[in-house]
Amino acid sequence: MPHFRSGQVDIAYQDEGAGDPVLLIHGFASSREVNWVGPGWVKTLLDAGYRVISFDHRGHGASGKPHAPEDYNTARMAEDAARLLDHVGVGRADVIGYSMGARVGAFMALLFPDKVRSLVLGGLGIHLVDGVGLPQSIADAMEAPSLADVGDPMGQMFRKFADANGQDLKALAACIRGSRQELSREEVGRIFQPVLVAVGTRDAVAGDAHALAALLPNGEALDIPNRDHNPAVGDKIFKQGVLEFLRQRP
């Protein structure tokens, strides 16, 4: 993949297709390949006629991996996304984020509003304002000697996921510790773009989609039936809902 420099960190990205640009922002311990290519999102959007821009977060995939928590402030990660659009010559894009990527997308909509045409918050509901992301125990799980040493069930899930994807565990621990920023209800109320909040009905991580959508001036909720946090990513109802949302937004 090509890379560009965002501050002091190299960011790996991919830019494919033509048409209206869509920026994909993946979740914690994942990558563009795991979050968007494998589950068929890139193909779905390309087939629908969109230009698809995706990247690996700092600390993930093929991007640079700093080990200092302060390098993972959510605003800084949103700046990576905004700089990528500048780098590929895109002034404004529809933004689709999942889990941590949805939090980054929400910060992007606030900090760089002219760059966000519409926003999809996948795998993130009311915990955008009522929580600071994944618990600190996830960082402890990343730093444990092995998966067998992790007792917390959520920590086990994410450590297993990180191990399977060959991630840098120290970078992921720093990411958890550094990206613990939330938005206030007043700040969410300033996100004026059309927003789709899509959460699995069995998702114990995200928080309620409808409660968050109600705080957004142009928000709507989409339930992804019978899906937990990770399996909801590639769900066909999620994809269909996003395509319909993109067709209807101004």
Secondary structure, DSSP 8 states (H G I E B T S, - for coil): --EEEETTEEEEEEEE--SSEEEEE--TT--HIIIIITTTHHHHHHHTT-EEEEE--TTSTTS-----GGGG-HHHHHHHHHHHHHHTT-S-EEEEEETHHHHHHHHHHHHSGGGEEEEEEET-STHHHH--SS-THHHHHHHSSSGGG--SHHHHHHHHHHHHTT--HHHHHHHHHH------HHHHTT--S-EEEEEETT-SSS--HHHHHHHSTTEEEEEETT--TTGGGG-HHHHHHHHHHHHH--
